[in-house]
Amino acid sequence: MQKKYVVVFIVALAVVGALIYVGRGGKVIVIPPKEMATSVLGGETFNLEVVRTPEAMAQGLAGRPGIGDRDGMLFVFGKTGVQYFTMKGMKFSIDIIWLRGGKIVGVTQGVLSAGNIPIYPSPDLVDNVIEVKSGTADALKINTGDTVAIVFNK
């Protein structure tokens, strides 16, 4: 009797898969796993989603309903320079932690999308940026000059 249910389940799964395949014009869409990293900020460990491409950076955290208290996003630029952030499409406030060479060069707190979509430039040359939930920098006393180690998960 149980074998019958297993066979029915497998057939149903195959039918659903086929419908999805046909519904997408016969194209298989593969979603790559997200690159992740960890970092210690203010004595707390954070899980960071890593973004490296211009498309992923432009999307950032926009459209998401929120992030966890110890979650964030790490922007890896690959070269040092002045970077600009806009909060278009953001649904929650964030703190932006600007980094160069593993040190914090600035913190912009309580950033939220407004009607005029302001642009936030880095306060100095940066090579990485971490975005975390608004209030985190103040609560954990994260300051300019602090050292930040980032460990990329394999």
DSSP file (Angstrom, degrees, kcal/mol; ACC not computed):
  #  RESIDUE AA STRUCTURE BP1 BP2  ACC     N-H-->O    O-->H-N    N-H-->O    O-->H-N    TCO  KAPPA ALPHA  PHI   PSI    X-CA   Y-CA   Z-CA
    1    1 A M     >        0   0    0      0, 0.0     4,-1.3     0, 0.0     3,-0.2   0.000 360.0 360.0 360.0 -42.7    0.0    0.0    0.0
    2    2 A Q  H  >  +     0   0    0      1,-0.2     4,-2.0     2,-0.2     5,-0.2   0.858 360.0  58.6 -65.9 -34.9    2.8    2.4    0.9
    3    3 A K  H  > S+     0   0    0      1,-0.2     4,-2.5     2,-0.2    -1,-0.2   0.874 101.3  56.5 -60.7 -36.6    4.6    1.7   -2.4
    4    4 A K  H  > S+     0   0    0      1,-0.2     4,-2.4    -3,-0.2    -1,-0.2   0.919 107.6  47.2 -61.5 -44.4    1.5    2.8   -4.2
    5    5 A Y  H  X S+     0   0    0     -4,-1.3     4,-2.4     2,-0.2    -1,-0.2   0.869 111.2  51.3 -65.7 -37.8    1.6    6.3   -2.5
    6    6 A V  H  X S+     0   0    0     -4,-2.0     4,-2.4     2,-0.2    -2,-0.2   0.923 111.1  47.6 -64.7 -44.3    5.3    6.6   -3.3
    7    7 A V  H  X S+     0   0    0     -4,-2.5     4,-2.4     2,-0.2    -2,-0.2   0.918 112.6  49.1 -63.5 -44.1    4.7    5.9   -6.9
    8    8 A V  H  X S+     0   0    0     -4,-2.4     4,-2.6     1,-0.2    -2,-0.2   0.907 111.5  50.1 -62.0 -42.5    1.7    8.3   -7.1
    9    9 A F  H  X S+     0   0    0     -4,-2.4     4,-2.4     2,-0.2    -2,-0.2   0.920 111.2  47.8 -62.7 -45.0    3.9   11.0   -5.4
   10   10 A I  H  X S+     0   0    0     -4,-2.4     4,-2.2     2,-0.2    -2,-0.2   0.904 112.8  48.5 -64.9 -41.8    6.8   10.5   -7.8
   11   11 A V  H  X S+     0   0    0     -4,-2.4     4,-2.3     2,-0.2    -2,-0.2   0.927 111.9  49.4 -64.2 -44.4    4.4   10.7  -10.8
   12   12 A A  H  X S+     0   0    0     -4,-2.6     4,-2.5     1,-0.2    -2,-0.2   0.901 110.5  50.8 -61.1 -41.8    2.8   13.8   -9.5
   13   13 A L  H  X S+     0   0    0     -4,-2.4     4,-2.4     1,-0.2    -1,-0.2   0.897 110.0  49.7 -63.3 -41.4    6.2   15.4   -8.9
   14   14 A A  H  X S+     0   0    0     -4,-2.2     4,-2.3     2,-0.2    -2,-0.2   0.892 110.7  50.1 -65.3 -39.9    7.2   14.6  -12.5
   15   15 A V  H  X S+     0   0    0     -4,-2.3     4,-2.4     2,-0.2    -2,-0.2   0.927 111.3  48.0 -65.2 -45.3    4.0   16.1  -13.9
   16   16 A V  H  X S+     0   0    0     -4,-2.5     4,-2.3     1,-0.2    -2,-0.2   0.923 112.0  50.4 -61.1 -44.3    4.5   19.3  -11.9
   17   17 A G  H  X S+     0   0    0     -4,-2.4     4,-2.3     1,-0.2    -1,-0.2   0.902 110.6  49.1 -60.3 -42.0    8.1   19.5  -13.1
   18   18 A A  H  X S+     0   0    0     -4,-2.3     4,-2.7     2,-0.2     5,-0.2   0.902 110.1  51.1 -65.1 -41.6    7.0   19.0  -16.7
   19   19 A L  H  X S+     0   0    0     -4,-2.4     4,-2.8     2,-0.2    -2,-0.2   0.903 111.0  48.0 -63.5 -41.4    4.4   21.7  -16.4
   20   20 A I  H  X S+     0   0    0     -4,-2.3     4,-1.1     2,-0.2    -2,-0.2   0.923 112.2  50.2 -63.7 -43.2    6.9   24.2  -15.0
   21   21 A Y  H ><>S+     0   0    0     -4,-2.3     5,-2.2     1,-0.2     3,-0.5   0.933 115.4  41.2 -60.7 -48.2    9.3   23.3  -17.8
   22   22 A V  H ><5S+     0   0    0     -4,-2.7     3,-1.8     1,-0.2    -1,-0.2   0.885 109.8  59.5 -68.2 -39.3    6.7   23.8  -20.5
   23   23 A G  H 3<5S+     0   0    0     -4,-2.8    -1,-0.2     1,-0.3    -2,-0.2   0.712 102.9  53.3 -63.7 -20.9    5.3   26.9  -18.8
   24   24 A R  T X<5S-     0   0    0     -4,-1.1     3,-0.9    -3,-0.5    -1,-0.3   0.093 127.9 -96.6-100.4  21.1    8.8   28.6  -19.1
   25   25 A G  T < 5S-     0   0    0     -3,-1.8    -3,-0.2     1,-0.2    -2,-0.2   0.763  74.4 -61.6  72.7  24.8    9.0   27.9  -22.8
   26   26 A G  T 3 <S+     0   0    0     -5,-2.2     2,-0.5     1,-0.3    -1,-0.2   0.616 102.4 134.2  78.2  11.4   11.0   24.8  -22.3
   27   27 A K    <   -     0   0    0     -3,-0.9     2,-0.6    -6,-0.4    -1,-0.3  -0.814  50.2-141.8 -99.2 133.0   13.9   26.7  -20.7
   28   28 A V        -     0   0    0     -2,-0.5     2,-0.6    -3,-0.1    -7,-0.0  -0.814  14.4-156.2 -90.5 124.8   15.5   25.3  -17.5
   29   29 A I        -     0   0    0     -2,-0.6     2,-0.6     2,-0.0    -2,-0.0  -0.905   5.0-162.9-105.4 119.8   16.3   28.1  -15.1
   30   30 A V        -     0   0    0     -2,-0.6    -2,-0.0     0, 0.0     0, 0.0  -0.897   5.1-154.9-104.3 122.5   19.1   27.2  -12.7
   31   31 A I        -     0   0    0     -2,-0.6     3,-0.1     3,-0.0    -2,-0.0  -0.862  18.6-137.0 -97.3 114.0   19.3   29.5   -9.6
   32   32 A P        -     0   0    0      0, 0.0     3,-0.1     0, 0.0     2,-0.0  -0.337  28.4 -97.1 -68.6 151.4   22.9   29.4   -8.3
   33   33 A P        -     0   0    0      0, 0.0     2,-0.2     0, 0.0     0, 0.0  -0.370  45.1-103.4 -65.5 147.9   23.4   29.1   -4.6
   34   34 A K        -     0   0    0     -3,-0.1     2,-0.3     1,-0.1    17,-0.1  -0.504  29.5-122.0 -73.5 137.7   24.0   32.4   -2.8
   35   35 A E        -     0   0    0     15,-0.5    15,-2.9    -2,-0.2     2,-0.3  -0.644  36.2-166.6 -76.9 136.2   27.5   33.2   -1.8
   36   36 A M  E     -A   49   0A   0     -2,-0.3   117,-2.3   117,-0.3     2,-0.3  -0.875  14.1-179.4-125.9 157.1   27.7   33.8    1.9
   37   37 A A  E     -AB  48 152A   0     11,-2.3    11,-3.4    -2,-0.3     2,-0.3  -0.941  16.7-138.0-144.0 164.4   30.2   35.2    4.4
   38   38 A T  E     +AB  47 151A   0    113,-2.7   113,-3.0    -2,-0.3     2,-0.3  -0.945  20.8 175.1-124.9 152.5   30.5   35.8    8.1
   39   39 A S  E     -AB  46 150A   0      7,-1.7     7,-3.3    -2,-0.3     2,-0.6  -0.990  28.3-127.0-151.6 150.8   31.8   38.8    9.9
   40   40 A V  E     +A   45   0A   0    109,-0.8     2,-0.4    -2,-0.3   109,-0.4  -0.914  30.0 175.7-103.9 120.3   32.1   39.9   13.5
   41   41 A L  E >  S-A   44   0A   0      3,-2.7     3,-1.9    -2,-0.6   101,-0.1  -0.991  71.3 -11.2-124.4 124.4   30.7   43.4   14.1
   42   42 A G  T 3  S-     0   0    0     -2,-0.4    -1,-0.1     1,-0.3     3,-0.1   0.815 129.7 -54.9  58.2  30.6   30.5   44.9   17.6
   43   43 A G  T 3  S+     0   0    0      1,-0.3     2,-0.4     0, 0.0    -1,-0.3   0.454 117.5 108.1  83.7   0.9   31.3   41.5   19.1
   44   44 A E  E <   -A   41   0A   0     -3,-1.9    -3,-2.7    96,-0.1     2,-0.4  -0.895  68.7-123.7-114.1 142.3   28.4   39.7   17.3
   45   45 A T  E     -A   40   0A   0     -2,-0.4     2,-0.4    -5,-0.2    -5,-0.2  -0.697  27.6-162.7 -85.9 132.4   28.6   37.3   14.4
   46   46 A F  E     -A   39   0A   0     -7,-3.3    -7,-1.7    -2,-0.4     2,-0.6  -0.912  16.1-139.0-116.3 141.4   26.7   38.3   11.2
   47   47 A N  E     -Ac  38  71A   0     23,-2.5    25,-1.6    -2,-0.4     2,-0.5  -0.891  28.9-164.5 -95.5 122.9   25.7   36.1    8.3
   48   48 A L  E     -Ac  37  72A   0    -11,-3.4   -11,-2.3    -2,-0.6     2,-0.5  -0.936  19.3-141.1-119.5 127.4   26.2   38.1    5.1
   49   49 A E  E     -Ac  36  73A   0     23,-2.5    25,-3.0    -2,-0.5     2,-0.4  -0.736  30.2-136.6 -78.6 129.3   24.8   37.5    1.7
   50   50 A V  E     - c   0  74A   0    -15,-2.9   -15,-0.5    -2,-0.5     2,-0.4  -0.753  21.2-173.6 -96.2 132.4   27.7   38.4   -0.8
   51   51 A V  E     + c   0  75A   0     23,-2.7    25,-2.4    -2,-0.4   -17,-0.0  -0.989  16.9 157.8-124.6 136.9   27.0   40.4   -3.9
   52   52 A R        +     0   0    0     -2,-0.4    -1,-0.1    23,-0.2    23,-0.1   0.585  49.1  81.9-127.9 -23.7   29.7   41.0   -6.6
   53   53 A T  S  > S-     0   0    0      1,-0.1     4,-2.6     4,-0.0     5,-0.2  -0.559  79.2-120.9 -91.6 153.9   28.0   41.8   -9.9
   54   54 A P  H  > S+     0   0    0      0, 0.0     4,-2.4     0, 0.0     5,-0.2   0.871 114.4  52.2 -57.3 -36.9   26.6   45.2  -10.9
   55   55 A E  H  > S+     0   0    0      2,-0.2     4,-1.8     1,-0.2     5,-0.2   0.933 111.5  44.5 -66.1 -45.8   23.1   43.6  -11.3
   56   56 A A  H  > S+     0   0    0      1,-0.2     4,-2.9     2,-0.2    -1,-0.2   0.868 114.0  50.9 -66.8 -36.0   23.1   42.1   -7.8
   57   57 A M  H  < S+     0   0    0     -4,-2.6    -2,-0.2     2,-0.2    -1,-0.2   0.901 108.2  51.7 -67.9 -40.3   24.5   45.3   -6.3
   58   58 A A  H  < S+     0   0    0     -4,-2.4    -2,-0.2    -5,-0.2    -1,-0.2   0.876 114.7  43.5 -64.0 -36.3   21.8   47.4   -7.9
   59   59 A Q  H >< S+     0   0    0     -4,-1.8     3,-2.0    -5,-0.2    -2,-0.2   0.927  83.0 148.0 -73.3 -46.1   19.1   45.0   -6.5
   60   60 A G  T 3< S-     0   0    0     -4,-2.9    -1,-0.1     1,-0.3    -2,-0.1  -0.162  79.4 -28.7  49.2-134.2   20.7   44.8   -3.1
   61   61 A L  T >  S+     0   0    0     -4,-0.1     3,-1.7    -3,-0.1    30,-0.3   0.339  99.2 134.6 -94.1   5.2   18.1   44.3   -0.3
   62   62 A A  T <   +     0   0    0     -3,-2.0    28,-0.3     1,-0.2    27,-0.1  -0.239  67.7  19.5 -58.5 140.9   15.4   46.1   -2.3
   63   63 A G  T 3  S+     0   0    0     26,-2.5    -1,-0.2     1,-0.3    27,-0.1   0.230  93.2 120.1  85.7 -13.9   12.0   44.5   -2.4
   64   64 A R    <   -     0   0    0     -3,-1.7    27,-0.5     1,-0.1    -1,-0.3  -0.550  66.3-132.8 -82.4 150.0   12.7   42.3    0.7
   65   65 A P  S    S-     0   0    0      0, 0.0     2,-0.3     0, 0.0    -1,-0.1   0.730  71.1 -56.3 -74.6 -19.6   10.4   42.7    3.7
   66   66 A G        -     0   0    0     -5,-0.1     2,-0.3    26,-0.1    26,-0.0  -0.965  49.4-109.5 167.0-177.9   13.3   42.9    6.1
   67   67 A I        -     0   0    0     -2,-0.3    65,-0.0    -3,-0.1    -6,-0.0  -0.946  36.8 -93.5-138.1 161.0   16.4   41.1    7.4
   68   68 A G    >   -     0   0    0     -2,-0.3     3,-1.5     1,-0.1    65,-0.4  -0.209  38.9-104.7 -71.3 164.4   17.3   39.3   10.6
   69   69 A D  T 3  S+     0   0    0      1,-0.3    64,-0.1    63,-0.1    -1,-0.1   0.773 121.6  33.1 -61.6 -27.8   19.0   41.0   13.5
   70   70 A R  T 3  S+     0   0    0     62,-0.1   -23,-2.5   -24,-0.0     2,-0.3  -0.071 104.3  92.9-122.1  32.6   22.3   39.3   12.7
   71   71 A D  E <   +c   47   0A   0     -3,-1.5    62,-0.6   -25,-0.2     2,-0.3  -0.805  43.4 144.9-117.4 162.6   22.0   39.1    8.9
   72   72 A G  E     -cD  48 132A   0    -25,-1.6   -23,-2.5    -2,-0.3     2,-0.4  -0.964  41.5 -95.2-172.6-171.6   23.2   41.5    6.3
   73   73 A M  E     -cD  49 131A   0     58,-1.9    58,-2.6    -2,-0.3     2,-0.5  -0.992  22.8-152.7-129.4 135.3   24.5   42.0    2.8
   74   74 A L  E     -cD  50 130A   0    -25,-3.0   -23,-2.7    -2,-0.4     2,-0.6  -0.936   5.7-157.3-109.4 121.2   28.2   42.4    1.8
   75   75 A F  E     -cD  51 129A   0     54,-3.2    54,-1.6    -2,-0.5     2,-0.6  -0.886   6.4-164.6 -97.8 119.7   29.0   44.3   -1.3
   76   76 A V  E     - D   0 128A   0    -25,-2.4    52,-0.2    -2,-0.6   -19,-0.1  -0.922   8.7-179.2-108.2 111.2   32.4   43.3   -2.7
   77   77 A F  E     -     0   0A   0     50,-2.0    -1,-0.1    -2,-0.6    51,-0.1   0.731  27.5-139.5 -88.0 -23.5   33.6   45.9   -5.3
   78   78 A G  E    S+     0   0A   0     49,-0.6     2,-0.3     1,-0.0    50,-0.1   0.216  80.0  47.1  84.7 -18.7   36.9   44.4   -6.3
   79   79 A K  E    S-     0   0A   0     48,-0.2     2,-0.3    47,-0.1    47,-0.1  -0.984  89.1-104.1-150.3 156.8   38.6   47.8   -6.3
   80   80 A T  E     +     0   0A   0     -2,-0.3     2,-0.3    45,-0.1    47,-0.2  -0.637  59.8 115.2 -84.9 136.5   38.8   50.8   -4.0
   81   81 A G  E     - D   0 126A   0     45,-2.1    45,-2.8    -2,-0.3     2,-0.4  -0.977  68.9 -64.1-176.8 176.9   36.8   53.9   -4.9
   82   82 A V        -     0   0    0     -2,-0.3     2,-0.3    43,-0.2    43,-0.1  -0.701  54.1-161.0 -78.3 130.7   34.0   56.2   -3.9
   83   83 A Q        -     0   0    0     -2,-0.4    39,-2.5    41,-0.4     2,-0.4  -0.868   6.8-148.6-117.3 150.2   30.7   54.2   -4.1
   84   84 A Y  E     -H  121   0B   0     -2,-0.3     2,-0.4    37,-0.2    35,-0.0  -0.962  10.1-167.2-122.5 134.3   27.1   55.5   -4.3
   85   85 A F  E     -H  120   0B   0     35,-2.5    35,-3.8    -2,-0.4     2,-0.3  -0.952   3.6-170.1-122.4 140.8   24.1   53.8   -2.8
   86   86 A T  E     -H  119   0B   0     -2,-0.4    33,-0.2    33,-0.2    27,-0.1  -0.937  20.0-143.4-122.8 150.7   20.4   54.5   -3.4
   87   87 A M    >   +     0   0    0     31,-0.8     3,-2.3    -2,-0.3    26,-0.3   0.070  41.7 154.0-102.7  24.1   17.6   53.0   -1.4
   88   88 A K  T 3  S+     0   0    0      1,-0.3   -26,-0.1    30,-0.1    -2,-0.1  -0.310  72.6   9.2 -56.6 127.0   15.1   52.6   -4.3
   89   89 A G  T 3  S+     0   0    0      1,-0.3   -26,-2.5   -27,-0.1    -1,-0.3   0.477  90.4 146.8  83.0   2.8   12.7   49.8   -3.5
   90   90 A M    <   -     0   0    0     -3,-2.3    -1,-0.3   -28,-0.3   -28,-0.1  -0.499  30.2-172.0 -74.9 141.2   13.7   49.4    0.1
   91   91 A K        +     0   0    0    -27,-0.5     2,-0.3   -30,-0.3    -1,-0.1   0.352  68.7  34.2-112.0   1.9   11.0   48.4    2.5
   92   92 A F  S    S-     0   0    0     19,-0.1    21,-0.2   -26,-0.0     2,-0.1  -0.981  85.7 -97.3-152.8 159.8   13.0   48.8    5.7
   93   93 A S        -     0   0    0     -2,-0.3    41,-1.7    19,-0.1     2,-0.3  -0.467  39.5-173.5 -80.6 151.2   15.7   51.0    7.2
   94   94 A I  E     -FE 111 133A   0     17,-2.5    17,-2.9    39,-0.3     2,-0.4  -0.917  24.7-128.2-137.1 163.9   19.3   50.0    7.2
   95   95 A D  E     - E   0 132A   0     37,-2.5    37,-2.2    -2,-0.3     2,-0.5  -0.948  24.3-146.1-106.9 136.9   22.7   51.0    8.5
   96   96 A I  E     -FE 108 131A   0     12,-3.3    12,-2.8    -2,-0.4     2,-0.6  -0.924   8.2-162.7-107.1 124.8   25.5   51.2    5.9
   97   97 A I  E     -FE 107 130A   0     33,-3.1    33,-2.5    -2,-0.5     2,-0.4  -0.933   9.6-153.2-110.1 113.8   29.0   50.3    7.1
   98   98 A W  E     -FE 106 129A   0      8,-2.6     7,-2.7    -2,-0.6     8,-1.1  -0.749  16.8-170.0 -93.1 128.5   31.7   51.5    4.7
   99   99 A L  E     +FE 104 128A   0     29,-2.7    28,-2.4    -2,-0.4    29,-1.5  -0.888  19.3 177.0-123.9 147.7   35.0   49.5    4.7
  100  100 A R  E >  S-F  103   0A   0      3,-2.4     3,-1.5    -2,-0.3    26,-0.1  -0.920  78.8 -13.3-146.1 124.4   38.4   49.8    3.2
  101  101 A G  T 3  S-     0   0    0     -2,-0.3     3,-0.1     1,-0.3    25,-0.0   0.818 128.2 -52.5  58.8  32.9   41.2   47.3    3.9
  102  102 A G  T 3  S+     0   0    0      1,-0.3    46,-3.5    45,-0.1     2,-0.4   0.575 117.1 105.8  81.5   9.1   39.3   45.6    6.7
  103  103 A K  E <  S-FG 100 147A   0     -3,-1.5    -3,-2.4    44,-0.2     2,-0.5  -0.940  74.5-114.7-121.8 146.1   38.6   48.9    8.6
  104  104 A I  E     +F   99   0A   0     42,-2.7    41,-3.1    -2,-0.4    -5,-0.3  -0.660  29.4 177.5 -77.4 124.1   35.5   50.9    9.0
  105  105 A V  E     -     0   0A   0     -7,-2.7     2,-0.3    -2,-0.5    -6,-0.2   0.433  66.6  -9.7-105.7  -3.5   35.8   54.3    7.3
  106  106 A G  E     -F   98   0A   0     -8,-1.1    -8,-2.6    37,-0.1     2,-0.4  -0.896  51.8-145.2 177.2 156.8   32.3   55.4    8.0
  107  107 A V  E     -F   97   0A   0     -2,-0.3     2,-0.6   -10,-0.2   -10,-0.2  -0.991   7.7-165.4-135.9 126.4   28.8   54.4    9.2
  108  108 A T  E     -F   96   0A   0    -12,-2.8   -12,-3.3    -2,-0.4     3,-0.4  -0.961  21.3-157.1-112.1 116.8   25.6   55.9    7.8
  109  109 A Q  E     +     0   0A   0     -2,-0.6   -14,-0.2   -14,-0.2    25,-0.1  -0.657  57.4  10.2-102.6 149.7   22.7   55.0   10.1
  110  110 A G  E    S+     0   0A   0     -2,-0.3     2,-0.3     1,-0.2   -15,-0.2   0.809  72.7 174.6  64.8  36.4   19.0   54.8    9.7
  111  111 A V  E     +F   94   0A   0    -17,-2.9   -17,-2.5    -3,-0.4     2,-0.3  -0.602   3.1 165.9 -80.0 130.2   18.9   54.9    5.9
  112  112 A L        -     0   0    0     -2,-0.3     2,-0.1   -19,-0.2   -25,-0.1  -0.994  42.2 -97.5-143.5 148.7   15.5   54.4    4.3
  113  113 A S        -     0   0    0     -2,-0.3     2,-0.2   -26,-0.3   -25,-0.1  -0.436  44.8-173.6 -62.9 133.3   14.0   55.0    0.9
  114  114 A A    >   -     0   0    0     -2,-0.1     3,-1.6     4,-0.1   -24,-0.1  -0.731  42.0 -91.1-121.2 174.3   12.1   58.3    0.7
  115  115 A G  T 3  S+     0   0    0      1,-0.3    -2,-0.0    -2,-0.2    -1,-0.0   0.823 126.8  45.6 -56.3 -34.3   10.0   59.8   -2.0
  116  116 A N  T 3  S-     0   0    0      0, 0.0    -1,-0.3     0, 0.0    -3,-0.0   0.441 102.4-133.4 -92.8   1.6   12.9   61.6   -3.6
  117  117 A I    <   -     0   0    0     -3,-1.6   -29,-0.1   -30,-0.1    -4,-0.1   0.952  25.2-146.9  47.1  73.9   15.3   58.5   -3.4
  118  118 A P        -     0   0    0      0, 0.0   -31,-0.8     0, 0.0     2,-0.5  -0.230   4.6-127.3 -65.4 158.9   18.4   60.2   -2.0
  119  119 A I  E     -H   86   0B   0    -33,-0.2   -33,-0.2   -32,-0.1   -35,-0.0  -0.928  15.4-154.2-108.8 132.4   21.9   59.0   -3.0
  120  120 A Y  E     -H   85   0B   0    -35,-3.8   -35,-2.5    -2,-0.5     2,-0.2  -0.915   9.4-160.1-109.9 109.0   24.3   58.1   -0.3
  121  121 A P  E     -H   84   0B   0      0, 0.0   -37,-0.2     0, 0.0   -39,-0.0  -0.572  30.2-100.4 -83.7 151.4   28.0   58.5   -1.3
  122  122 A S        -     0   0    0    -39,-2.5     4,-0.1    -2,-0.2   -16,-0.0  -0.421  25.9-129.8 -64.4 145.9   30.7   56.7    0.7
  123  123 A P  S    S-     0   0    0      0, 0.0     2,-0.3     0, 0.0    -1,-0.1   0.606  86.1  -4.6 -74.1  -9.7   32.5   59.1    3.1
  124  124 A D  S    S-     0   0    0    -43,-0.1   -41,-0.4   -41,-0.1     2,-0.2  -0.887 105.5 -50.5-161.4-177.8   35.9   57.9    1.8
  125  125 A L        -     0   0    0     -2,-0.3     2,-0.3   -43,-0.1   -43,-0.2  -0.531  62.9-176.6 -68.0 136.3   37.3   55.4   -0.6
  126  126 A V  E     -D   81   0A   0    -45,-2.8   -45,-2.1    -2,-0.2   -26,-0.3  -0.942  33.4-171.8-135.9 156.4   35.9   51.9    0.1
  127  127 A D  E    S+     0   0A   0    -28,-2.4   -50,-2.0     1,-0.3   -49,-0.6   0.500  80.3  23.8-119.8 -13.9   36.4   48.4   -1.2
  128  128 A N  E     -DE  76  99A   0    -29,-1.5   -29,-2.7   -52,-0.2     2,-0.4  -0.981  59.9-162.3-146.4 155.6   33.5   46.7    0.7
  129  129 A V  E     -DE  75  98A   0    -54,-1.6   -54,-3.2    -2,-0.3     2,-0.5  -0.997   5.0-158.1-138.4 139.8   30.2   47.7    2.2
  130  130 A I  E     -DE  74  97A   0    -33,-2.5   -33,-3.1    -2,-0.4     2,-0.5  -0.980   5.2-160.2-117.8 130.4   28.0   45.9    4.7
  131  131 A E  E     +DE  73  96A   0    -58,-2.6   -58,-1.9    -2,-0.5     2,-0.3  -0.939  19.4 167.7-107.8 130.3   24.3   46.7    5.1
  132  132 A V  E     -DE  72  95A   0    -37,-2.2   -37,-2.5    -2,-0.5   -60,-0.1  -0.835  44.8 -66.6-132.7 170.4   22.6   45.6    8.3
  133  133 A K  E >   - E   0  94A   0    -62,-0.6     3,-1.9   -65,-0.4     4,-0.3  -0.279  65.4 -92.9 -58.5 140.2   19.3   46.3   10.0
  134  134 A S  T 3  S+     0   0    0    -41,-1.7    -1,-0.1     1,-0.2   -39,-0.1  -0.268 111.8  29.2 -57.4 138.3   18.8   49.9   11.1
  135  135 A G  T 3> S+     0   0    0     -3,-0.1     4,-2.6   -41,-0.1    -1,-0.2   0.204  88.9 105.7  95.9 -14.3   19.9   50.5   14.7
  136  136 A T  H <> S+     0   0    0     -3,-1.9     4,-2.6     2,-0.2     6,-0.2   0.925  76.6  51.2 -64.4 -46.5   22.5   47.8   14.7
  137  137 A A  H  4>S+     0   0    0     -4,-0.3     5,-2.6     1,-0.2     4,-0.4   0.908 115.4  42.3 -60.1 -42.8   25.5   50.1   14.5
  138  138 A D  H >45S+     0   0    0      3,-0.2     3,-0.9     2,-0.2    -1,-0.2   0.939 114.7  49.7 -69.0 -47.3   24.3   52.2   17.4
  139  139 A A  H 3<5S+     0   0    0     -4,-2.6    -2,-0.2     1,-0.2    -1,-0.2   0.862 119.8  36.5 -61.3 -37.5   23.3   49.2   19.5
  140  140 A L  T 3<5S-     0   0    0     -4,-2.6    -1,-0.2    -5,-0.2    -2,-0.2   0.347 108.7-121.0 -99.5   5.9   26.6   47.4   19.0
  141  141 A K  T < 5 +     0   0    0     -3,-0.9     2,-0.5    -4,-0.4    -3,-0.2   0.919  43.2 178.4  55.2  48.7   28.7   50.5   19.1
  142  142 A I      < +     0   0    0     -5,-2.6     2,-0.3    -6,-0.2    -1,-0.2  -0.736  11.6 176.3 -83.5 123.2   30.1   50.0   15.6
  143  143 A N    >   -     0   0    0     -2,-0.5     3,-2.0   -37,-0.0   -39,-0.3  -0.867  37.7 -83.7-132.8 159.5   32.4   52.9   14.9
  144  144 A T  T 3  S+     0   0    0     -2,-0.3   -39,-0.2     1,-0.2     3,-0.1  -0.361 114.8  33.2 -55.2 136.3   34.8   54.3   12.3
  145  145 A G  T 3  S+     0   0    0    -41,-3.1    -1,-0.2     1,-0.4   -40,-0.1   0.131  85.1 131.2  97.9 -19.7   38.2   52.8   12.9
  146  146 A D    <   -     0   0    0     -3,-2.0   -42,-2.7   -43,-0.1    -1,-0.4  -0.355  58.6-121.3 -64.3 146.9   37.0   49.4   14.0
  147  147 A T  B     -G  103   0A   0    -44,-0.2     2,-0.5    -3,-0.1   -44,-0.2  -0.733  25.2-163.7 -90.2 139.7   38.6   46.4   12.3
  148  148 A V        -     0   0    0    -46,-3.5     2,-0.4    -2,-0.3  -107,-0.1  -0.981   3.8-161.0-129.0 120.1   36.3   44.0   10.5
  149  149 A A        -     0   0    0     -2,-0.5  -109,-0.8  -109,-0.4     2,-0.5  -0.844   8.0-160.8 -98.0 135.4   37.3   40.5    9.5
  150  150 A I  E     -B   39   0A   0     -2,-0.4     2,-0.5  -111,-0.2  -111,-0.2  -0.972   3.8-165.6-119.1 128.6   35.3   38.8    6.7
  151  151 A V  E     -B   38   0A   0   -113,-3.0  -113,-2.7    -2,-0.5     2,-0.5  -0.961  14.3-143.7-114.8 118.1   35.3   35.0    6.2
  152  152 A F  E     -B   37   0A   0     -2,-0.5  -115,-0.3  -115,-0.2     2,-0.2  -0.689  17.9-130.3 -83.2 127.8   33.9   33.8    3.0
  153  153 A N              0   0    0   -117,-2.3  -117,-0.3    -2,-0.5    -1,-0.0  -0.507 360.0 360.0 -77.1 144.5   32.0   30.5    3.3
  154  154 A K              0   0    0     -2,-0.2    -1,-0.1  -119,-0.1  -117,-0.1   0.426 360.0 360.0 -94.3 360.0   32.9   27.7    0.9
